[in-house]
Amino acid sequence: MPKQIVIIGAHAAAVDAAAAARKTDRTAEITLLTTEEHAGYSRCGLPFVLGGHIPRFTDLIVFPSTFYKMMKLNLLLETTAVGINTEAKTVEIQDKTGKQKGLSYDSLIIATGAFAFVPPIKGREKQGVYVVRTIGDGERIDRAIKAGAESAVVIGGGLIGLEVAIAFVERGLKTTVVELLPQILPAMLDADMARLVHEMLEQKGLRIIVGKGVDEILGTGKVTGVSVGGEEISTDLVVVATGVRANVELAKNAGIATGDTRAIKVNARMETNVPGVYAIGDCTESVNLVTGRPSLVQLGTVAVRQGKVAGINAAGGYSIFPGVLGSAVTKFFETEIGVTGLTEFFAKRVGIKTVIGAISSKTKADYYPGALPIRVKLVVEKESQRIVGGQIIGGEEVTQRINALSFAIQKHMTVREFVKADTCYAPPLSETWEPMVLAAEIALRRLR
């Protein structure tokens, strides 16, 4: 009999898992299910549709229906998994009509993702309050803008919150971001680097309030404003972007263990405490490659890598997922921002003593037209002299520099080794001295 593989979820992690399973076992019967109308689309692209960079929300669908047919995958849309019986090896599912049935499995992959977290702010139930998680969410916000919205408040100054806020500015809305913590991008940048981004965004017309929370969302029935530290800010719509929470209730109800991060706990093969049951994506914790501690990094790059590993193992192969550094990049207007490994703040939080190497330079030879500023910050462990983190803000070429730092961290490269890197140079492309090497030299001097 063919192997029965059931995957709860049908987005980045789940579809990559299905593809890997199919390549491992050509005869397996593979079923994916999702509660949504659309499957296999990029959630990361939602702000860029709102900003007008991508024409339609349906353009975010990476895997068309032909893909599932070609790979012989059974895709169930608008279908909910309501229960898992790990002893009987069945998943109870319910379609949009309310009809229920059981699916048997030999291997089960849980890719239930995460849900948008909305804090208990007074007035959060009002019309005009949105989150950004699905195509449906994006479409509702887009309709509100087209209906005449002229102003917006975004609650949360993290990655998604700022990307959405920038999209609103690009659409002509007067926009305010409210962040409870003392800085924007608190999970991504140290305060000194975040300050540079903060200043740039304000120059572009975005108002940012840090160190204060939203006390109340105002209006009778429909949003008319928000109250922040005694100040009333008028607005036509509010987006709550205060992060997401791992969607683990289905797994917990089935006796599947969660870890220190409250996400599903897995081993290196992405297998849970229940044999034959795997978990991947935003609902799953990983191991941080620097600290060796459990970590919850909810990024598309992590999801697809975990999915590939789980898919291979679920189909009878062997693969392992080593862990994460949390490498991430984004682009705010013309400025690129990237991070990998630990920030200075998080290194201190886990007891790692560090030295910092930071420098401002240019992306091309200084005399070459179009040379853009770039700021590089390296975080180096004092005792081992290993590079454990890096942050870069610049006009271009941030992504590949972050990738290079990621390689260096994964290979346990010391700052002493890094300064000897053989880097390239041409006036239209780079400075004679690579900015990352200059930052490493500053860190090395401080170590001495």
C-alpha positions as CSV (number, residue, x, y, z in Angstrom):
1,M,0.0,0.0,0.0
2,P,1.2,3.5,-0.8
3,K,2.4,5.6,2.2
4,Q,-0.3,8.1,3.4
5,I,1.2,11.5,4.2
6,V,-1.1,14.2,5.6
7,I,0.0,17.8,5.9
8,I,-2.0,20.3,8.0
9,G,-1.3,23.6,6.2
10,A,-0.7,24.6,2.6
11,H,1.6,27.5,2.5
12,A,5.4,28.0,2.4
13,A,6.5,25.2,4.8
14,A,3.7,22.8,3.9
15,V,4.1,23.0,0.1
16,D,7.9,22.6,0.3
17,A,7.4,19.6,2.6
18,A,4.9,18.1,0.1
19,A,7.4,18.6,-2.8
20,A,10.2,17.1,-0.8
21,A,8.1,14.1,0.2
22,R,7.0,13.6,-3.4
23,K,10.6,13.6,-4.6
24,T,11.5,11.1,-1.9
25,D,8.6,8.7,-2.5
26,R,7.0,8.8,-6.0
27,T,4.1,6.6,-4.9
28,A,3.0,8.2,-1.6
29,E,-0.5,9.6,-1.3
30,I,0.0,13.2,-0.1
31,T,-2.8,15.4,1.1
32,L,-2.5,19.1,2.1
33,L,-5.3,21.1,3.7
34,T,-5.8,24.7,4.5
35,T,-8.6,26.8,6.0
36,E,-8.1,29.5,3.4
37,E,-9.5,30.0,-0.1
38,H,-5.9,30.3,-1.5
39,A,-2.9,28.1,-0.9
40,G,0.8,28.4,-1.6
41,Y,1.1,32.2,-1.5
42,S,3.6,34.5,0.1
43,R,2.4,36.3,3.2
44,C,5.6,38.4,3.1
45,G,4.4,40.0,-0.1
46,L,1.2,41.5,1.4
47,P,2.7,44.9,2.3
48,F,4.1,45.3,-1.2
49,V,0.7,44.8,-2.8
50,L,-0.7,47.4,-0.4
51,G,2.1,49.7,-1.4
52,G,1.4,49.2,-5.1
53,H,4.7,47.5,-6.0
54,I,2.8,44.3,-6.9
55,P,-0.4,44.8,-8.9
56,R,-2.7,42.1,-7.3
57,F,-2.9,40.0,-4.2
58,T,-3.4,36.9,-6.4
59,D,0.1,37.6,-7.8
60,L,1.4,36.4,-4.5
61,I,0.3,32.8,-5.3
62,V,3.6,31.0,-5.9
63,F,2.2,27.6,-6.5
64,P,-0.7,27.5,-9.0
65,S,-3.3,24.7,-9.2
66,T,-1.2,23.1,-12.0
67,F,1.6,22.5,-9.6
68,Y,-0.5,20.3,-7.3
69,K,-1.7,18.3,-10.3
70,M,1.8,17.9,-11.7
71,M,3.2,16.7,-8.3
72,K,0.1,14.5,-7.7
73,L,-0.8,16.3,-4.5
74,N,-4.3,16.3,-3.1
75,L,-5.1,19.8,-2.0
76,L,-8.1,20.5,0.2
77,L,-9.1,24.2,0.3
78,E,-11.3,25.8,3.0
79,T,-10.9,22.7,5.1
80,T,-10.1,22.7,8.8
81,A,-8.4,20.1,10.9
82,V,-10.5,19.8,14.0
83,G,-8.7,17.0,15.8
84,I,-5.7,14.6,15.7
85,N,-5.8,11.1,17.1
86,T,-2.2,10.0,17.3
87,E,-3.0,6.5,18.5
88,A,-5.4,5.7,15.6
89,K,-3.3,7.9,13.2
90,T,-6.2,9.9,11.9
91,V,-6.9,13.6,11.4
92,E,-10.5,14.7,11.7
93,I,-11.3,17.4,9.1
94,Q,-14.3,19.6,8.3
95,D,-15.0,21.3,5.0
96,K,-16.8,24.7,4.5
97,T,-20.2,23.0,4.5
98,G,-19.6,21.6,8.0
99,K,-19.2,18.0,6.8
100,Q,-16.6,16.0,8.7
101,K,-14.6,13.0,7.9
102,G,-11.4,11.3,9.0
103,L,-8.1,11.1,7.1
104,S,-5.7,8.2,7.9
105,Y,-2.0,8.8,7.9
106,D,1.3,7.0,8.2
107,S,3.2,10.3,8.6
108,L,1.7,13.6,9.7
109,I,3.2,17.0,9.2
110,I,1.8,19.9,11.2
111,A,2.3,23.3,9.5
112,T,-0.5,25.2,11.2
113,G,1.5,28.5,11.2
114,A,0.7,31.4,13.4
115,F,-2.1,33.8,14.1
116,A,-1.9,37.6,14.4
117,F,-1.8,38.6,18.0
118,V,-4.2,41.5,19.0
119,P,-3.5,42.9,22.5
120,P,-6.5,43.6,24.8
121,I,-6.7,47.2,23.7
122,K,-10.1,48.9,24.4
123,G,-12.0,49.4,21.2
124,R,-10.2,46.7,19.2
125,E,-13.5,45.2,18.0
126,K,-14.4,48.4,16.1
127,Q,-15.0,48.5,12.4
128,G,-11.8,49.7,10.7
129,V,-9.3,47.7,12.8
130,Y,-7.3,45.2,10.8
131,V,-4.5,42.7,11.0
132,V,-2.2,41.7,8.1
133,R,-1.8,37.9,7.9
134,T,-3.8,36.6,4.9
135,I,-4.8,37.7,1.4
136,G,-8.3,38.4,2.8
137,D,-6.8,40.8,5.4
138,G,-4.9,42.6,2.6
139,E,-8.0,42.9,0.4
140,R,-10.0,44.3,3.3
141,I,-7.4,47.0,4.0
142,D,-7.1,47.8,0.3
143,R,-10.8,48.3,0.0
144,A,-10.8,50.7,3.0
145,I,-8.1,52.8,1.3
146,K,-10.0,52.8,-2.1
147,A,-13.1,53.8,-0.2
148,G,-11.4,57.0,0.8
149,A,-9.3,56.5,3.9
150,E,-6.8,59.3,4.2
151,S,-5.0,58.4,7.5
152,A,-3.8,55.3,9.3
153,V,-2.3,54.2,12.6
154,V,-0.1,51.1,12.8
155,I,0.2,49.6,16.2
156,G,3.6,47.9,16.3
157,G,7.0,49.0,15.0
158,G,8.4,45.6,14.0
159,L,9.2,44.4,10.5
160,I,5.6,43.9,9.2
161,G,4.2,47.0,11.0
162,L,6.8,49.2,9.3
163,E,6.4,47.6,5.9
164,V,2.7,48.2,6.1
165,A,3.1,51.8,7.4
166,I,5.5,52.5,4.5
167,A,2.9,51.1,2.1
168,F,0.3,53.5,3.5
169,V,2.7,56.5,3.0
170,E,3.3,55.3,-0.6
171,R,-0.5,55.3,-1.1
172,G,-0.7,58.8,0.2
173,L,-2.1,58.2,3.7
174,K,-1.0,60.3,6.7
175,T,0.5,57.5,8.8
176,T,1.6,57.1,12.4
177,V,3.4,54.1,14.0
178,V,3.0,53.5,17.7
179,E,5.6,51.2,19.3
180,L,5.4,50.3,23.0
181,L,9.1,49.6,23.3
182,P,11.8,52.4,23.3
183,Q,12.8,51.7,19.7
184,I,11.5,50.4,16.4
185,L,12.6,46.9,15.1
186,P,13.4,45.7,18.6
187,A,13.9,42.1,17.5
188,M,16.1,43.0,14.6
189,L,18.3,45.9,15.4
190,D,20.2,47.4,18.4
191,A,19.1,50.8,19.5
192,D,21.9,52.7,17.8
193,M,21.1,51.1,14.4
194,A,17.4,51.4,14.9
195,R,17.8,55.2,15.5
196,L,19.2,55.6,11.9
197,V,16.2,53.9,10.5
198,H,13.8,55.9,12.7
199,E,15.3,59.2,11.5
200,M,15.2,58.1,7.8
201,L,11.5,57.1,8.1
202,E,10.5,60.3,9.7
203,Q,12.3,62.2,6.9
204,K,10.1,60.3,4.5
205,G,6.9,61.5,6.2
206,L,6.2,58.7,8.6
207,R,5.4,59.7,12.2
208,I,6.8,57.3,14.8
209,I,6.0,57.3,18.5
210,V,8.1,55.0,20.6
211,G,7.9,54.1,24.3
212,K,4.2,54.5,24.4
213,G,1.2,52.2,23.8
214,V,-2.3,52.7,22.4
215,D,-4.6,53.3,25.4
216,E,-7.8,53.1,23.4
217,I,-9.1,52.8,19.9
218,L,-11.7,55.6,19.6
219,G,-15.0,55.9,17.8
220,T,-18.6,54.6,18.1
221,G,-18.9,51.5,16.0
222,K,-16.3,52.7,13.4
223,V,-12.7,53.9,14.2
224,T,-12.2,57.6,14.3
225,G,-8.9,57.8,16.2
226,V,-6.6,56.4,18.8
227,S,-5.5,57.6,22.2
228,V,-1.7,57.4,22.9
229,G,-0.3,58.7,26.2
230,G,-3.1,61.3,26.5
231,E,-2.9,62.4,22.8
232,E,-5.8,61.7,20.5
233,I,-4.7,60.9,16.9
234,S,-7.4,61.0,14.3
235,T,-7.4,58.1,11.8
236,D,-9.6,56.3,9.3
237,L,-8.1,52.9,9.9
238,V,-5.9,51.0,12.4
239,V,-3.6,48.0,11.7
240,V,-2.5,46.0,14.6
241,A,0.9,44.6,13.9
242,T,2.1,43.5,17.3
243,G,3.4,40.1,16.2
244,V,2.1,36.6,15.7
245,R,1.7,33.6,18.0
246,A,2.4,30.0,17.1
247,N,-0.8,28.2,16.3
248,V,-0.4,25.1,18.6
249,E,-3.8,24.3,20.1
250,L,-4.5,21.5,17.7
251,A,-1.1,19.9,18.4
252,K,-1.4,20.4,22.2
253,N,-4.9,18.8,22.3
254,A,-3.4,15.7,20.6
255,G,-0.7,15.4,23.3
256,I,2.1,16.9,21.2
257,A,4.7,18.7,23.3
258,T,5.5,22.4,23.1
259,G,8.9,23.8,24.2
260,D,10.3,26.8,26.0
261,T,9.1,29.2,23.3
262,R,5.5,27.8,23.6
263,A,5.8,26.5,20.0
264,I,6.0,22.9,19.0
265,K,9.1,21.1,20.2
266,V,11.0,19.0,17.6
267,N,14.3,17.2,17.1
268,A,16.7,17.8,14.3
269,R,14.6,15.7,12.0
270,M,11.6,18.0,12.7
271,E,9.9,15.1,14.5
272,T,7.8,15.8,17.6
273,N,7.6,13.7,20.7
274,V,5.1,11.5,18.9
275,P,6.8,9.2,16.4
276,G,5.7,9.8,12.8
277,V,4.4,13.3,13.6
278,Y,6.5,16.3,12.4
279,A,6.1,20.0,12.8
280,I,7.4,22.9,10.7
281,G,7.1,26.6,10.1
282,D,5.8,29.4,12.3
283,C,4.3,26.9,14.8
284,T,7.6,25.3,15.5
285,E,10.7,26.2,17.5
286,S,14.3,25.8,16.4
287,V,17.7,25.8,17.9
288,N,19.7,29.0,17.8
289,L,23.1,28.2,16.2
290,V,25.0,30.6,18.4
291,T,23.5,30.0,21.8
292,G,22.3,26.4,21.3
293,R,19.0,27.4,23.0
294,P,15.4,27.0,21.8
295,S,14.4,29.8,19.5
296,L,11.3,30.9,17.7
297,V,12.2,32.5,14.3
298,Q,9.1,32.9,12.2
299,L,10.6,33.6,8.7
300,G,9.8,32.2,5.3
301,T,13.4,31.1,4.8
302,V,13.3,29.0,8.0
303,A,9.8,27.6,7.1
304,V,10.8,26.2,3.7
305,R,14.1,24.7,5.0
306,Q,12.2,23.0,7.8
307,G,9.6,21.9,5.4
308,K,12.1,20.2,3.1
309,V,13.6,18.3,6.0
310,A,10.3,17.1,7.4
311,G,9.0,16.1,3.9
312,I,12.1,13.9,3.3
313,N,11.8,12.3,6.7
314,A,8.0,11.8,6.5
315,A,8.5,10.0,3.2
316,G,11.1,7.6,4.6
317,G,14.3,9.5,3.8
318,Y,16.8,11.1,6.2
319,S,17.5,14.8,6.6
320,I,18.3,17.1,9.5
321,F,17.7,20.8,10.2
322,P,20.7,22.3,12.1
323,G,19.1,25.4,13.5
324,V,18.7,29.1,12.8
325,L,20.5,32.5,12.9
326,G,17.5,34.6,12.2
327,S,18.9,36.1,9.1
328,A,16.5,38.7,7.7
329,V,16.5,41.7,5.3
330,T,13.9,44.3,4.2
331,K,13.7,47.5,2.2
332,F,12.2,50.7,3.5
333,F,11.9,53.2,0.7
334,E,15.4,53.2,-0.8
335,T,17.1,51.9,2.3
336,E,18.0,48.2,2.8
337,I,18.2,46.8,6.4
338,G,19.6,43.3,7.3
339,V,20.5,41.3,10.4
340,T,22.0,37.9,11.1
341,G,22.9,36.1,14.4
342,L,22.7,37.9,17.7
343,T,22.3,41.6,18.3
344,E,24.4,43.2,21.0
345,F,21.4,43.4,23.2
346,F,20.4,39.8,22.9
347,A,24.0,38.6,23.3
348,K,24.2,40.4,26.6
349,R,20.8,39.0,27.6
350,V,22.1,35.4,27.2
351,G,25.3,36.2,29.0
352,I,27.7,36.5,26.1
353,K,30.3,39.3,26.6
354,T,30.9,41.1,23.3
355,V,33.0,43.7,21.6
356,I,31.5,45.8,18.7
357,G,33.0,46.8,15.4
358,A,31.0,49.4,13.5
359,I,31.8,51.7,10.6
360,S,30.1,53.9,8.1
361,S,31.4,53.6,4.5
362,K,30.2,53.7,0.9
363,T,28.8,51.0,-1.4
364,K,31.1,52.1,-4.3
365,A,34.4,54.0,-4.6
366,D,33.7,57.4,-3.0
367,Y,34.5,59.2,-6.2
368,Y,32.2,57.1,-8.3
369,P,28.8,58.6,-9.1
370,G,25.9,57.0,-7.2
371,A,28.0,55.8,-4.3
372,L,25.6,55.2,-1.4
373,P,26.2,55.2,2.4
374,I,26.3,51.9,4.3
375,R,26.6,51.2,8.0
376,V,28.0,47.9,9.2
377,K,27.9,46.6,12.8
378,L,29.6,43.4,13.9
379,V,29.0,41.7,17.2
380,V,32.0,39.6,18.3
381,E,32.1,37.2,21.3
382,K,35.0,38.5,23.5
383,E,36.3,35.1,24.8
384,S,36.3,33.1,21.5
385,Q,36.7,36.1,19.2
386,R,34.0,34.5,17.0
387,I,31.6,36.7,15.0
388,V,28.1,36.1,16.5
389,G,26.0,38.7,14.8
390,G,25.9,41.5,12.3
391,Q,23.6,44.4,11.3
392,I,23.8,46.4,8.1
393,I,21.9,49.5,6.9
394,G,22.6,50.8,3.4
395,G,21.4,51.9,0.0
396,E,22.3,48.6,-1.8
397,E,24.0,45.2,-1.6
398,V,22.9,44.6,2.0
399,T,21.4,41.1,1.3
400,Q,24.6,39.5,0.1
401,R,26.7,41.0,2.8
402,I,24.3,39.6,5.4
403,N,24.5,36.2,3.6
404,A,28.3,36.4,3.8
405,L,28.2,37.1,7.6
406,S,25.7,34.2,8.0
407,F,28.2,31.9,6.3
408,A,31.0,33.2,8.6
409,I,28.9,32.7,11.8
410,Q,27.9,29.2,10.8
411,K,31.5,28.3,10.1
412,H,32.5,29.7,13.6
413,M,34.8,32.2,11.9
414,T,36.8,34.5,14.3
415,V,37.1,38.2,13.6
416,R,40.9,37.6,13.2
417,E,40.1,35.2,10.3
418,F,37.5,37.5,8.9
419,V,39.8,40.5,8.5
420,K,42.0,38.4,6.2
421,A,39.1,37.8,3.8
422,D,40.0,38.2,0.1
423,T,37.4,40.6,-1.1
424,C,36.9,42.2,-4.5
425,Y,37.0,45.7,-5.8
426,A,35.9,47.8,-8.8
427,P,34.9,51.5,-8.6
428,P,31.3,51.0,-9.8
429,L,30.7,48.1,-7.4
430,S,32.7,48.4,-4.2
431,E,35.3,50.2,-2.1
432,T,38.9,49.0,-2.1
433,W,38.4,48.0,1.5
434,E,35.2,46.0,2.1
435,P,33.1,47.8,4.8
436,M,32.6,44.5,6.7
437,V,36.4,43.9,6.9
438,L,36.9,47.5,8.2
439,A,34.3,46.8,10.9
440,A,36.1,43.6,11.8
441,E,39.4,45.5,12.1
442,I,37.7,47.9,14.6
443,A,36.4,45.0,16.6
444,L,39.9,43.3,16.5
445,R,41.5,46.5,17.8
446,R,39.1,46.6,20.7
447,L,39.8,43.0,21.5
448,R,43.5,43.9,21.8
